[in-house]
Amino acid sequence: RPLHTLRNAEKELLPGFHQFEWQPALKNVSTSWDVGIIDGLSGWTTSVDDVPAETIGRRFRYDVALVSALKDLEEDIMEGLRERGLDDSACTSGFTVVIKESCD
């Protein structure tokens, strides 16, 4: 079952847009966003089902670490706003995080 779960999780990361929700929500900023994954499989042309389980597992751990780092970034931004006496309504224009992966 773990392999099946990993493969399904990897398929969720295929290129496209995926819903993302800020927790906690920011005032005056939409709580629902789309996260764009330009190339979730790093240019692989083969099916996910043809990829060895070890590779899928490694890639899944990488993706989890990436999401964790983005959540940490969100916490740092919120903490920075609080330290400067601003509430989250000061962040109204949003921001974009771009991650360019050069290799696995």
The first five atom37 places (N, CA, C, CB, O) and aatype in JSON, in Angstrom:
{
  "aatype": [1, 14, 10, 8, 16, 10, 1, 2, 0, 6, 11, 6, 10, 10, 14, 7, 13, 8, 5, 13, 6, 17, 5, 14, 0, 10, 11, 2, 19, 15, 16, 15, 17, 3, 19, 7, 9, 9, 3, 7, 10, 15, 7, 17, 16, 16, 15, 19, 3, 3, 19, 14, 0, 6, 16, 9, 7, 1, 1, 13, 1, 18, 3, 19, 0, 10, 19, 15, 0, 10, 11, 3, 10, 6, 6, 3, 9, 12, 6, 7, 10, 1, 6, 1, 7, 10, 3, 3, 15, 0, 4, 16, 15, 7, 13, 16, 19, 19, 9, 11, 6, 15, 4, 3],
  "atom_mask": [
    [1, 1, 1, 1, 1],
    [1, 1, 1, 1, 1],
    [1, 1, 1, 1, 1],
    [1, 1, 1, 1, 1],
    [1, 1, 1, 1, 1],
    [1, 1, 1, 1, 1],
    [1, 1, 1, 1, 1],
    [1, 1, 1, 1, 1],
    [1, 1, 1, 1, 1],
    [1, 1, 1, 1, 1],
    [1, 1, 1, 1, 1],
    [1, 1, 1, 1, 1],
    [1, 1, 1, 1, 1],
    [1, 1, 1, 1, 1],
    [1, 1, 1, 1, 1],
    [1, 1, 1, 0, 1],
    [1, 1, 1, 1, 1],
    [1, 1, 1, 1, 1],
    [1, 1, 1, 1, 1],
    [1, 1, 1, 1, 1],
    [1, 1, 1, 1, 1],
    [1, 1, 1, 1, 1],
    [1, 1, 1, 1, 1],
    [1, 1, 1, 1, 1],
    [1, 1, 1, 1, 1],
    [1, 1, 1, 1, 1],
    [1, 1, 1, 1, 1],
    [1, 1, 1, 1, 1],
    [1, 1, 1, 1, 1],
    [1, 1, 1, 1, 1],
    [1, 1, 1, 1, 1],
    [1, 1, 1, 1, 1],
    [1, 1, 1, 1, 1],
    [1, 1, 1, 1, 1],
    [1, 1, 1, 1, 1],
    [1, 1, 1, 0, 1],
    [1, 1, 1, 1, 1],
    [1, 1, 1, 1, 1],
    [1, 1, 1, 1, 1],
    [1, 1, 1, 0, 1],
    [1, 1, 1, 1, 1],
    [1, 1, 1, 1, 1],
    [1, 1, 1, 0, 1],
    [1, 1, 1, 1, 1],
    [1, 1, 1, 1, 1],
    [1, 1, 1, 1, 1],
    [1, 1, 1, 1, 1],
    [1, 1, 1, 1, 1],
    [1, 1, 1, 1, 1],
    [1, 1, 1, 1, 1],
    [1, 1, 1, 1, 1],
    [1, 1, 1, 1, 1],
    [1, 1, 1, 1, 1],
    [1, 1, 1, 1, 1],
    [1, 1, 1, 1, 1],
    [1, 1, 1, 1, 1],
    [1, 1, 1, 0, 1],
    [1, 1, 1, 1, 1],
    [1, 1, 1, 1, 1],
    [1, 1, 1, 1, 1],
    [1, 1, 1, 1, 1],
    [1, 1, 1, 1, 1],
    [1, 1, 1, 1, 1],
    [1, 1, 1, 1, 1],
    [1, 1, 1, 1, 1],
    [1, 1, 1, 1, 1],
    [1, 1, 1, 1, 1],
    [1, 1, 1, 1, 1],
    [1, 1, 1, 1, 1],
    [1, 1, 1, 1, 1],
    [1, 1, 1, 1, 1],
    [1, 1, 1, 1, 1],
    [1, 1, 1, 1, 1],
    [1, 1, 1, 1, 1],
    [1, 1, 1, 1, 1],
    [1, 1, 1, 1, 1],
    [1, 1, 1, 1, 1],
    [1, 1, 1, 1, 1],
    [1, 1, 1, 1, 1],
    [1, 1, 1, 0, 1],
    [1, 1, 1, 1, 1],
    [1, 1, 1, 1, 1],
    [1, 1, 1, 1, 1],
    [1, 1, 1, 1, 1],
    [1, 1, 1, 0, 1],
    [1, 1, 1, 1, 1],
    [1, 1, 1, 1, 1],
    [1, 1, 1, 1, 1],
    [1, 1, 1, 1, 1],
    [1, 1, 1, 1, 1],
    [1, 1, 1, 1, 1],
    [1, 1, 1, 1, 1],
    [1, 1, 1, 1, 1],
    [1, 1, 1, 0, 1],
    [1, 1, 1, 1, 1],
    [1, 1, 1, 1, 1],
    [1, 1, 1, 1, 1],
    [1, 1, 1, 1, 1],
    [1, 1, 1, 1, 1],
    [1, 1, 1, 1, 1],
    [1, 1, 1, 1, 1],
    [1, 1, 1, 1, 1],
    [1, 1, 1, 1, 1],
    [1, 1, 1, 1, 1]
  ],
  "atom_positions": [
    [[0.79, -1.21, 0.0], [0.0, 0.0, 0.0], [0.83, 1.27, 0.0], [-0.9, 0.0, 1.18], [0.45, 2.25, -0.66]],
    [[1.98, 1.31, 0.73], [2.76, 2.56, 0.72], [3.19, 2.97, -0.68], [4.0, 2.4, 1.6], [3.16, 4.16, -1.01]],
    [[3.58, 2.0, -1.52], [3.99, 2.33, -2.89], [2.82, 2.94, -3.65], [4.52, 1.06, -3.61], [2.99, 3.93, -4.37]],
    [[1.64, 2.35, -3.5], [0.45, 2.86, -4.17], [0.17, 4.3, -3.73], [-0.78, 1.97, -3.88], [-0.16, 5.16, -4.56]],
    [[0.31, 4.56, -2.44], [0.08, 5.9, -1.9], [1.09, 6.89, -2.47], [0.16, 5.89, -0.37], [0.73, 8.0, -2.85]],
    [[2.36, 6.48, -2.53], [3.4, 7.36, -3.07], [3.15, 7.67, -4.54], [4.78, 6.72, -2.9], [3.28, 8.81, -4.97]],
    [[2.78, 6.65, -5.3], [2.54, 6.88, -6.72], [1.35, 7.82, -6.92], [2.28, 5.54, -7.45], [1.38, 8.69, -7.8]],
    [[0.3, 7.66, -6.12], [-0.85, 8.56, -6.24], [-0.47, 9.97, -5.85], [-2.01, 8.06, -5.37], [-0.91, 10.93, -6.48]],
    [[0.34, 10.11, -4.81], [0.78, 11.44, -4.39], [1.61, 12.09, -5.48], [1.59, 11.36, -3.08], [1.47, 13.29, -5.74]],
    [[2.47, 11.31, -6.12], [3.3, 11.86, -7.19], [2.43, 12.31, -8.36], [4.33, 10.83, -7.66], [2.72, 13.34, -8.98]],
    [[1.4, 11.56, -8.67], [0.51, 11.94, -9.77], [-0.19, 13.26, -9.47], [-0.53, 10.84, -10.03], [-0.51, 14.02, -10.38]],
    [[-0.43, 13.53, -8.19], [-1.05, 14.79, -7.79], [-0.14, 15.97, -8.13], [-1.37, 14.79, -6.3], [-0.61, 17.1, -8.26]],
    [[1.16, 15.71, -8.28], [2.13, 16.77, -8.51], [2.45, 16.94, -9.99], [3.4, 16.49, -7.75], [3.41, 17.62, -10.34]],
    [[1.66, 16.33, -10.84], [1.88, 16.51, -12.27], [1.66, 17.97, -12.64], [0.95, 15.59, -13.1], [0.96, 18.69, -11.93]],
    [[2.23, 18.41, -13.75], [2.08, 19.82, -14.14], [0.62, 20.25, -14.16], [2.69, 20.05, -15.51], [-0.27, 19.5, -14.54]],
    [[0.41, 21.47, -13.73], [-0.94, 22.02, -13.69], [-1.1, 22.93, -12.49], [0.0, 0.0, 0.0], [-0.11, 23.37, -11.91]],
    [[-2.31, 23.22, -12.14], [-2.58, 24.1, -11.01], [-3.32, 23.32, -9.94], [-3.4, 25.33, -11.45], [-4.26, 22.58, -10.22]],
    [[-2.88, 23.5, -8.71], [-3.42, 22.76, -7.58], [-3.84, 23.73, -6.5], [-2.39, 21.74, -7.04], [-3.13, 24.69, -6.21]],
    [[-4.99, 23.49, -5.91], [-5.52, 24.4, -4.91], [-4.64, 24.41, -3.66], [-6.96, 24.02, -4.56], [-4.15, 23.37, -3.23]],
    [[-4.46, 25.58, -3.1], [-3.67, 25.75, -1.89], [-4.39, 26.75, -1.01], [-2.21, 26.23, -2.22], [-4.97, 27.72, -1.51]],
    [[-4.36, 26.53, 0.28], [-5.06, 27.42, 1.2], [-4.11, 27.88, 2.29], [-6.3, 26.73, 1.81], [-3.48, 27.05, 2.96]],
    [[-4.0, 29.2, 2.48], [-3.17, 29.73, 3.56], [-3.83, 29.43, 4.89], [-2.94, 31.26, 3.4], [-5.03, 29.65, 5.04]],
    [[-3.07, 28.95, 5.85], [-3.56, 28.73, 7.21], [-2.59, 29.39, 8.16], [-3.71, 27.22, 7.53], [-1.42, 29.0, 8.16]],
    [[-2.96, 30.34, 8.97], [-4.3, 30.93, 8.98], [-4.47, 31.86, 7.78], [-4.54, 31.7, 10.29], [-3.5, 32.29, 7.16]],
    [[-5.71, 32.15, 7.47], [-6.0, 33.02, 6.33], [-5.47, 34.43, 6.58], [-7.52, 33.06, 6.05], [-5.43, 34.89, 7.72]],
    [[-5.06, 35.11, 5.51], [-4.61, 36.5, 5.6], [-5.79, 37.42, 5.33], [-3.44, 36.78, 4.6], [-6.58, 37.16, 4.42]],
    [[-5.91, 38.47, 6.1], [-7.0, 39.44, 5.87], [-6.82, 40.1, 4.51], [-7.03, 40.51, 7.0], [-5.7, 40.39, 4.09]],
    [[-7.92, 40.33, 3.84], [-7.93, 41.0, 2.53], [-7.18, 40.23, 1.45], [-7.33, 42.38, 2.67], [-6.89, 40.79, 0.39]],
    [[-6.86, 38.98, 1.69], [-6.19, 38.15, 0.69], [-7.02, 36.88, 0.54], [-4.69, 37.83, 1.09], [-7.43, 36.28, 1.54]],
    [[-7.26, 36.49, -0.67], [-8.05, 35.28, -0.91], [-7.45, 34.1, -0.15], [-8.13, 34.97, -2.41], [-6.23, 33.91, -0.16]],
    [[-8.3, 33.32, 0.49], [-7.8, 32.16, 1.23], [-7.49, 31.0, 0.3], [-8.82, 31.71, 2.27], [-6.78, 30.07, 0.68]],
    [[-7.99, 31.06, -0.92], [-7.81, 29.96, -1.85], [-6.92, 30.4, -3.01], [-9.16, 29.46, -2.37], [-7.2, 31.4, -3.68]],
    [[-5.87, 29.67, -3.23], [-4.92, 29.99, -4.3], [-4.69, 28.74, -5.13], [-3.58, 30.52, -3.73], [-4.98, 27.63, -4.69]],
    [[-4.18, 28.93, -6.31], [-3.74, 27.8, -7.12], [-2.23, 27.8, -7.14], [-4.33, 27.86, -8.56], [-1.6, 28.82, -7.43]],
    [[-1.65, 26.66, -6.81], [-0.2, 26.5, -6.89], [0.1, 25.88, -8.24], [0.36, 25.62, -5.71], [-0.42, 24.81, -8.56]],
    [[0.92, 26.54, -9.04], [1.24, 26.03, -10.36], [2.48, 25.16, -10.31], [0.0, 0.0, 0.0], [3.53, 25.59, -9.83]],
    [[2.36, 23.96, -10.81], [3.52, 23.07, -10.93], [3.8, 22.98, -12.42], [3.26, 21.65, -10.28], [3.05, 22.35, -13.17]],
    [[4.9, 23.61, -12.82], [5.21, 23.67, -14.24], [5.68, 22.32, -14.75], [6.28, 24.74, -14.51], [5.27, 21.88, -15.83]],
    [[6.53, 21.67, -13.99], [7.04, 20.37, -14.42], [7.3, 19.53, -13.18], [8.34, 20.52, -15.26], [8.44, 19.4, -12.73]],
    [[6.26, 18.96, -12.65], [6.38, 18.2, -11.41], [7.22, 16.95, -11.51], [0.0, 0.0, 0.0], [7.61, 16.38, -10.49]],
    [[7.52, 16.51, -12.71], [8.33, 15.3, -12.88], [9.68, 15.59, -13.52], [7.58, 14.28, -13.7], [10.32, 14.68, -14.04]],
    [[10.11, 16.81, -13.49], [11.43, 17.19, -13.99], [11.68, 16.74, -15.42], [12.5, 16.63, -13.1], [12.79, 16.31, -15.75]],
    [[10.68, 16.82, -16.26], [10.88, 16.49, -17.66], [10.82, 15.02, -18.0], [0.0, 0.0, 0.0], [11.13, 14.64, -19.13]],
    [[10.43, 14.17, -17.06], [10.34, 12.75, -17.36], [9.3, 12.54, -18.45], [9.98, 11.93, -16.11], [8.23, 13.15, -18.42]],
    [[9.62, 11.69, -19.4], [8.66, 11.42, -20.46], [7.95, 10.09, -20.23], [9.35, 11.41, -21.82], [6.95, 9.79, -20.87]],
    [[8.48, 9.29, -19.3], [7.85, 8.0, -19.01], [6.7, 8.19, -18.03], [8.88, 7.0, -18.45], [6.6, 9.21, -17.36]],
    [[5.86, 7.19, -17.97], [4.74, 7.21, -17.03], [5.27, 7.1, -15.61], [3.74, 6.07, -17.33], [6.31, 6.48, -15.37]],
    [[4.55, 7.69, -14.68], [4.93, 7.57, -13.27], [4.96, 6.1, -12.86], [3.96, 8.36, -12.36], [5.78, 5.7, -12.04]],
    [[4.07, 5.31, -13.42], [4.01, 3.89, -13.08], [5.25, 3.12, -13.53], [2.78, 3.27, -13.68], [5.5, 2.02, -13.04]],
    [[6.02, 3.68, -14.46], [7.23, 3.02, -14.94], [8.47, 3.41, -14.14], [7.45, 3.34, -16.4], [9.56, 2.89, -14.39]],
    [[8.31, 4.31, -13.2], [9.45, 4.82, -12.43], [9.65, 3.93, -11.21], [9.23, 6.3, -12.01], [8.68, 3.57, -10.55]],
    [[10.9, 3.57, -10.9], [11.16, 2.72, -9.73], [10.61, 3.34, -8.44], [12.66, 2.47, -9.58], [10.61, 4.56, -8.27]],
    [[10.15, 2.48, -7.55], [9.56, 2.94, -6.29], [10.53, 3.81, -5.5], [9.12, 1.74, -5.44], [10.12, 4.79, -4.87]],
    [[11.81, 3.45, -5.52], [12.82, 4.22, -4.77], [12.88, 5.67, -5.27], [14.21, 3.55, -4.89], [13.0, 6.61, -4.48]],
    [[12.8, 5.84, -6.57], [12.84, 7.19, -7.16], [11.6, 7.97, -6.77], [12.97, 7.11, -8.69], [11.68, 9.15, -6.42]],
    [[10.44, 7.32, -6.84], [9.2, 7.98, -6.45], [9.26, 8.37, -4.98], [7.98, 7.06, -6.71], [8.87, 9.48, -4.62]],
    [[9.75, 7.46, -4.14], [9.85, 7.75, -2.72], [10.77, 8.92, -2.45], [0.0, 0.0, 0.0], [10.46, 9.78, -1.62]],
    [[11.91, 8.97, -3.14], [12.86, 10.08, -2.97], [12.24, 11.39, -3.43], [14.17, 9.8, -3.76], [12.38, 12.42, -2.78]],
    [[11.54, 11.33, -4.56], [10.91, 12.54, -5.09], [9.8, 13.03, -4.15], [10.35, 12.27, -6.5], [9.65, 14.23, -3.93]],
    [[9.04, 12.09, -3.62], [7.96, 12.46, -2.7], [8.53, 13.13, -1.46], [7.14, 11.21, -2.31], [7.98, 14.13, -0.99]],
    [[9.62, 12.6, -0.91], [10.25, 13.22, 0.27], [10.75, 14.61, -0.07], [11.42, 12.35, 0.79], [10.65, 15.52, 0.75]],
    [[11.28, 14.79, -1.27], [11.73, 16.11, -1.72], [10.56, 17.08, -1.76], [12.41, 16.02, -3.11], [10.66, 18.21, -1.28]],
    [[9.44, 16.65, -2.34], [8.27, 17.52, -2.45], [7.73, 17.88, -1.08], [7.18, 16.84, -3.27], [7.33, 19.03, -0.86]],
    [[7.71, 16.92, -0.15], [7.24, 17.2, 1.2], [8.15, 18.21, 1.87], [7.18, 15.9, 2.04], [7.68, 19.12, 2.55]],
    [[9.46, 18.06, 1.68], [10.42, 19.01, 2.26], [10.22, 20.41, 1.67], [11.86, 18.54, 2.02], [10.33, 21.4, 2.38]],
    [[9.91, 20.47, 0.39], [9.68, 21.76, -0.27], [8.44, 22.45, 0.3], [9.53, 21.56, -1.79], [8.48, 23.65, 0.59]],
    [[7.37, 21.71, 0.45], [6.15, 22.28, 1.03], [6.41, 22.74, 2.46], [5.0, 21.25, 1.0], [5.93, 23.79, 2.87]],
    [[7.16, 21.95, 3.21], [7.49, 22.32, 4.58], [8.27, 23.63, 4.62], [8.3, 21.2, 5.26], [8.03, 24.48, 5.48]],
    [[9.22, 23.78, 3.7], [10.01, 25.02, 3.64], [9.13, 26.22, 3.3], [11.14, 24.88, 2.6], [9.33, 27.3, 3.85]],
    [[8.16, 26.04, 2.41], [7.25, 27.13, 2.07], [6.37, 27.51, 3.25], [6.38, 26.74, 0.87], [6.08, 28.69, 3.46]],
    [[5.94, 26.52, 4.02], [5.14, 26.81, 5.21], [5.98, 27.57, 6.23], [4.58, 25.51, 5.83], [5.49, 28.49, 6.89]],
    [[7.26, 27.19, 6.36], [8.16, 27.92, 7.26], [8.31, 29.36, 6.8], [9.55, 27.24, 7.33], [8.33, 30.28, 7.62]],
    [[8.4, 29.56, 5.49], [8.51, 30.91, 4.93], [7.27, 31.73, 5.29], [8.69, 30.85, 3.4], [7.37, 32.89, 5.66]],
    [[6.11, 31.11, 5.17], [4.86, 31.78, 5.53], [4.89, 32.21, 7.0], [3.64, 30.86, 5.27], [4.51, 33.33, 7.33]],
    [[5.35, 31.31, 7.87], [5.43, 31.64, 9.3], [6.39, 32.78, 9.55], [5.86, 30.41, 10.11], [6.12, 33.67, 10.36]],
    [[7.52, 32.78, 8.84], [8.5, 33.86, 8.99], [7.92, 35.2, 8.56], [9.76, 33.56, 8.18], [8.15, 36.22, 9.21]],
    [[7.16, 35.2, 7.49], [6.53, 36.44, 7.0], [5.54, 36.95, 8.03], [5.83, 36.21, 5.64], [5.53, 38.14, 8.36]],
    [[4.7, 36.06, 8.55], [3.71, 36.46, 9.54], [4.38, 36.98, 10.81], [2.78, 35.28, 9.88], [3.95, 37.97, 11.39]],
    [[5.45, 36.31, 11.23], [6.19, 36.75, 12.42], [6.81, 38.12, 12.18], [7.28, 35.72, 12.8], [6.79, 38.98, 13.07]],
    [[7.37, 38.33, 10.99], [7.97, 39.62, 10.65], [6.95, 40.74, 10.68], [0.0, 0.0, 0.0], [7.25, 41.84, 11.14]],
    [[5.74, 40.47, 10.19], [4.68, 41.47, 10.25], [4.34, 41.82, 11.69], [3.42, 40.97, 9.51], [4.21, 43.0, 12.04]],
    [[4.2, 40.8, 12.53], [3.87, 41.04, 13.94], [4.96, 41.82, 14.64], [3.63, 39.71, 14.66], [4.67, 42.73, 15.42]],
    [[6.23, 41.47, 14.37], [7.36, 42.16, 15.02], [7.38, 43.65, 14.67], [8.68, 41.52, 14.61], [7.87, 44.47, 15.45]],
    [[6.86, 43.98, 13.5], [6.86, 45.39, 13.07], [5.53, 46.09, 13.39], [7.14, 45.48, 11.58], [5.26, 47.19, 12.92]],
    [[4.72, 45.42, 14.2], [3.47, 46.02, 14.62], [2.41, 46.07, 13.53], [0.0, 0.0, 0.0], [1.45, 46.84, 13.63]],
    [[2.57, 45.26, 12.5], [1.6, 45.23, 11.41], [0.72, 44.0, 11.55], [2.31, 45.24, 10.02], [1.18, 42.96, 12.04]],
    [[-0.51, 44.11, 11.13], [-1.32, 42.89, 11.1], [-1.3, 42.35, 9.67], [-2.79, 43.15, 11.6], [-0.77, 42.97, 8.76]],
    [[-1.9, 41.18, 9.52], [-1.79, 40.55, 8.2], [-2.54, 41.29, 7.1], [-2.31, 39.15, 8.28], [-2.4, 40.95, 5.93]],
    [[-3.33, 42.3, 7.45], [-4.0, 43.08, 6.4], [-3.01, 43.96, 5.65], [-5.11, 43.95, 7.01], [-3.35, 44.51, 4.59]],
    [[-1.78, 44.11, 6.18], [-0.75, 44.9, 5.49], [-0.26, 44.19, 4.23], [0.43, 45.18, 6.43], [0.32, 44.81, 3.35]],
    [[-0.5, 42.9, 4.17], [-0.05, 42.1, 3.02], [-1.25, 41.9, 2.09], [0.55, 40.72, 3.47], [-1.97, 40.91, 2.21]],
    [[-1.46, 42.84, 1.17], [-2.64, 42.77, 0.32], [-2.33, 42.39, -1.13], [-3.36, 44.08, 0.34], [-3.21, 41.93, -1.85]],
    [[-1.1, 42.59, -1.55], [-0.8, 42.34, -2.96], [-0.33, 40.92, -3.21], [0.24, 43.31, -3.44], [-0.23, 40.5, -4.36]],
    [[-0.03, 40.18, -2.15], [0.44, 38.81, -2.32], [1.88, 38.77, -2.82], [0.0, 0.0, 0.0], [2.51, 39.81, -3.0]],
    [[2.38, 37.6, -3.04], [3.74, 37.43, -3.54], [3.83, 36.1, -4.26], [4.78, 37.51, -2.39], [2.97, 35.23, -4.11]],
    [[4.87, 35.96, -5.03], [5.09, 34.74, -5.8], [6.42, 34.13, -5.4], [5.04, 35.02, -7.32], [7.42, 34.83, -5.29]],
    [[6.42, 32.84, -5.2], [7.65, 32.11, -4.93], [7.93, 31.26, -6.16], [7.54, 31.22, -3.62], [7.09, 30.47, -6.58]],
    [[9.11, 31.42, -6.73], [9.5, 30.65, -7.91], [10.67, 29.77, -7.52], [9.85, 31.57, -9.12], [11.68, 30.25, -7.0]],
    [[10.55, 28.49, -7.78], [11.62, 27.55, -7.46], [12.03, 26.89, -8.76], [11.16, 26.49, -6.39], [11.22, 26.26, -9.44]],
    [[13.3, 27.03, -9.08], [13.81, 26.41, -10.31], [14.66, 25.23, -9.9], [14.63, 27.43, -11.18], [15.67, 25.38, -9.2]],
    [[14.25, 24.08, -10.33], [14.97, 22.87, -9.98], [15.92, 22.53, -11.11], [13.99, 21.7, -9.7], [15.51, 22.34, -12.25]],
    [[17.2, 22.44, -10.78], [18.17, 22.16, -11.83], [18.46, 20.67, -11.95], [19.46, 22.91, -11.55], [18.8, 20.19, -13.03]],
    [[18.31, 19.94, -10.85], [18.54, 18.5, -10.91], [17.97, 17.86, -9.66], [20.06, 18.18, -11.06], [17.7, 18.55, -8.68]],
    [[17.78, 16.56, -9.69], [17.3, 15.82, -8.51], [18.47, 15.33, -7.71], [16.4, 14.63, -8.92], [18.29, 14.69, -6.67]]
  ]
}
